[in-house]
Amino acid sequence: MFHEIKHSRFFAIIVLMTVAVVVLAACASQPSAKPTAQATVPAAAVQANNPGTGAPTAASSAATNPAAPATGSVSFAKDIAPIFQATCISCHGGDKTEKNLDLKTFASLVAGSENGPVIVPGDAANSLLIQKVQSGNMPKRKPHLAADQIQLLVNWVNAGAQNN
């Protein structure tokens, strides 16, 4: 009987060590979380101070790498609509409006989908749109949104989801 107990303890130790190795390997392969805080120097100022560097202008960088505006406020027209245009409109606008959700305009976004509102102004945690992009469920047919794009959406909704 002593031999069976000793053998089962040995087996349990091997299993625990294997689990630990798998968990550590998984953690090591994950990219480390990076702060989402962005520098508040506008890209246009960087380019103006460093001519010839190829630094993107504020207008060109907004669509490709949206960051929190220098003023701290998020604009639907300048920050949010370009994200929707680049990643969402092909399924939620134009000829198609999956789930009757149209993201082409502020008014159509506020109208929501066949399931009701998709944003709760002032409450990103309870906004379906935010839940879908944070979980990676949306967009379905395009690459997931970047962390800074998701943060812009969260900031915009938490600030009241204004049509600005």
N, C-alpha and C positions, 0 to 999 in steps of 0.2 A: 504494500500500500504506500509506503514511504517513497518508493521508486516512482509510482504513478503521480504522486503529488509533485515531486521534484521535476518530473517530465512535463507536467502541465504548466508549472511555473516557468520553466524554460521556454515552452511554446508561447506563453503569454508575453514574455519579455521580447521574444523575437517579433511577435505581431506588433507590439507597441513600438519597437525600434523601427520596423518597416513603415508604420504609419507616420512616425516622426520624420523619417527621411523623405517620404512622399510629400508631406506638408511643407517641409523646408524647401524642397525642390520647387514646389508650386509657388511658394512665396518669392523665391529667388528669381523665378522666371517672369513674375509680374513687374511691370514698370512701377517705379516708386511714385507715390502721389506727389505732385508738384503743386505749390500754391497757385491759385488762380488769379491772384492779385497782379494787375498789370501796371506798368509804368504809366504815369499820367502825362508824359510828354507826347503831344500829338506828332504823328508821323511826318506831317508837313513841316513842323519845326525841326525835326531831325534832319530832313532833307535840306531845309534851308540853311542849317548850320553846317552841314557836310555835303556841299555840292559835289556831284559826280560820284557819289557813293552808291547810287542805284537804290537808295532807300525808297520804299514805296510811298506814294502820296496817301493822304488820309482817305481820299475817295477810292483809290484802287485797293487799299488794304481792308476796307470795310466789308467788301463782299467775300474776300478770301480768308481773312483772319480777323473777324470782328472782335474788338476788345472794348472794355468799358470806356465810354467817352471821357474826355478829360474833366468835364463838368460833374461827373458822377451820375448823371441822369442817363437813362436809356431811352432812345427814341424809337418808336415803332417804324417810322419811315426810313431812318438811316441805319438802324441796327437790326431790327427784328424782321422786317419785310425782306431784306436781302437773304437772310437765312432760309426763310420759307421759299423764296424764289429759287434758290439753288438746290434745295433738298426735298421740298414738300409738294410744290405745285404740280408736278407731273402726275401725282395721284389725287391731290386735294385741290384741284383748280383746273382751269382750262376745259377740255372736253370731258374730263372725269372729275367726279367729286365723290370718292369712296366714303361710305358712311354719311353721305351728304355733308361732308365737312369741306368747306371752301376756304382756303387760306390766302386767296389773292388779295383781299382787302381787309382793312380793320373791321368794317361792318359785317362782312361775311364770317370772319373769325369769331366775333362776338355772338353772332347768331348761333354758333355751335354746330353740332352734328345731329344725326337722327337719335342719338342717345342723350341729347341735351347740351348744356354749356360745356366747353372744354377748358375754359380758364375761369378761375375765381379771383377777380382783382383783389390784390392785397394778400393772397393766400396761395403761394406756389405749391405748397405741400398737398393741397387738396384740389389742384388743377390737373385734370386728366391729361392735357397736353404735356405738362411737365413730367408727370409720372411716366408717360409713354416714352419720352426721349431719354429720361434718366435711366429707365430700365433697359433701354436698347431695343424696345419693341418697335420703335419708330425712329427713323424711316425704315420701311421694310425692304425696299428695292434699291437703296442707295447706302453709302457708308454712314455709320452712326455719326451723330454730331460730335464735334470736338468739345472738350470740357469747357473751353471759354465760350463757345456758342451756347451751350446748355446754361452756363452761369449768366449769360446775358438774358436769356429767356426767363430764368428764375428772378433775376433782379428786376426785369421789366414787370413781371406779374406782381411781385411783392411791392413794387412801387405804385401799384394801382392799375397797371395795364392801360396806360393812357394812349390816346390816338394823337401822338405828337410826332 
